[in-house]
């Protein structure tokens, strides 16, 4: 077996060290209440949908405009997707108000140059094309090429999401409750917010073709971790996943094919904590624990609706009554494929989503969240959920 060499003696000794890192870093508990979001967009040229927008053009425009006013950071994904990552804020209203300013800052700047942020979660016109060159993405591309995985390039270059970041919880028991609820409501939320029916000019037959991409990637790094203890489940998941990349000074970050992190750990050149931390960034489950829960299963939304997923998940997770309603309504509705393919027409999901949205709106109102945010949740529910629809069902010209 080929192993990865190292020049350091600061190595992880065994699987117990991995589990300790996960418990200490990934599942760090404390009083919940902070909320953040990461908004990804595909970028296009107004009136020329097949044109690509070079990353240097985006970078120059936004650098000249100055940083977003409320502290979000701007980064770029391999295909030229633009990502706006917010700080953590005390509650969904504060997050909504701050990120609205930062998102408008970005949108205005690009609009002045004839560029638009696309209202979909997968590129509707263009084929996959990687712009960003970096050892991380070179190794990632090589990983998928070795497996002849056609979804790898699509994931890297042609998809966009709304990611919701929520606290782990008060203690281990609360972390388990929150982890379980985020997965229990996952298929219902995937269906309600599905927004990627067309890719590269072809109707896919899926409401969320973005989710189709993720579900067909390497299941060892995209499926739901299983087990009664979420920290232990995440540690085992990480140990069993193939190593995708390994940072080296020579710029070649590729890893030997078929080498799991567990096998690397047992080799004569074992990894260290930095290697583990990097490995964890190459795992893409529906919910990724990072010292907070990074909810990754949601499609990017049309512009008006991007705050709604953050508000709904925050309301369901933080309010005990809403949590109970959501857990009951979504119990047993665990078919992620049907949710992504059929949206709220999948069995049981229309009724479950209606209950979840009502419970979330009530929870937000009880918590004293901004009436405008509560109204936005109601408006989304009226336009889509109550009618058994999702944004993928909209006519793109009517948005």
Steps between C-alpha positions, in 0.01 A plus 500: 500500500628846412510743792541873523833614636544773761784712632345566841501290816177659631279210398162368601560178689177311445126521434443628853694816408265553205197457723646741754560763231145463371347535847721794593492694172207390286243456778598789724194576712373814670187713525343514152372814335748598230399477135700539181456432131707440189345607172637358177405632159574409142587819314396588146511779245171685461356418159773246415423192710764274341788740570732414787608759753871473584583498870760780458220724367286429806792547735604832347145637512438403861846601620444844348161527671649428842405230749136422579387747770383246760799272508423220256789362300502439125666192353479310172427138419676304222247577226484871579214479749504788743460423870403749770572365850356687794628528855288346773218725623276485807191354335347477154374861484844648565646260242232592244546874543879491484529255211238694304734800504799292398311314227363825356853642502612207285198504271519876435868482420456221248188652346699814423722286279213318330533184710221312676473250785301206364180395680572127485715240676650335190627660182199498266693564178874442525693174514743443790821698467760550772659843529667496839844338502625389840660178630184425698281505192759326284502211749121502529459484123754217480312312774178503299677425171654183646149387591358599159242703692321741262331677790829622647559782249133602520516523880820701490410749228125513436313494833405757763333478838370683803686366801356562846733504800348424841647431843575146618296530822520541877656160568541156345132411542388824336755451221353158430146642493597778261703264276212254478244770426706656223514161330137413571376818329765476226299336221203729568724808483673370185159466335363836618806695383581298184616745234711334231292320233707586190870437444705594192185563298332170583204435727623244752167365626609595852378800699847509659755386246761640737399240757511235228865591448584472870309176544689335213846598618723280715252379767780460752525878520147618409257268681354552848727382785321234703507405867338600829787730604553771236861574599592132485311463171688794349835366616432156348375665180825697473713195572327292232505764225768489232765769526438749220802723539812557708670838529865505392752775439566384143143592393390143428218430745379177341448195720548130425178350365292292738682606817259563787591731784490197733759322285717810488479525877624143536783545251860570583458867403188590691313833460489783750217725619547739207461211259180396677361853491569520126347156443182609675463789252481243218197323653166629373211346696161673520599649837867554581610566861772764520459635853159595364257313277550594135178405322600421143189345345322816382494633145591862435178701491354771278614838631191587704498171684858441611429594867214250537701176545708659776192631678307172472780274621590737782139517615454122487823424682495759778134489605399186700139500380602549136761225533234257620265589216773462238628170640150355500402638158816374327538168680557218253532734201861409432507450122752766397487390136123535466516839674759630254335349194133567574502793740189538712310257278699217661281302741445673832721801437230757419326450835831483689629821343176683578526404867869592515453843345206581727698387804809695396306822439329467838834434669660805340209717612521364857870577508435862401676472165453783252143511360641543150685170525193322636296648215755372248464145636121529469533639147720210389256255656203662326674507161645150511446273799123525538463431129737204502751693290866600528711762318592240236137510386518870411526622144853650493373793296249587774754535780 
